[in-house]
């Protein structure tokens, strides 16, 4: 005895796959273009990072000649860690916005 094929379910699954593919492309574009700016605890360093995690800019506020090298290194580590956390947060927020509107299969 052969199995019946539910063509409407298959058509719906194909349409859903195409929609997921489109949403994934929108998400990839959004994470590459969305940037977040973070500062070191002492505000001497600013890092701009995309939601994809790429650091696009680093700015140093003030002069460096009076800075203690180990203190400055701590500030750099702190701001880079904060930038990674900010990128993760932005990526999660964008994912919720893009994929959160997708209804479960069978509820389109």
Secondary structure, 3 states (H helix, E strand, C coil): CCCCCCHHHHHHHHHHHHHHHHHHHHHHHHHHHCEEEEECCCCCEEEEEECCCCEEEEEECCCCCCCCHHHHHHHHHHHHHHHHHHHHHHHHHHHHHHHCCCCCCCCC
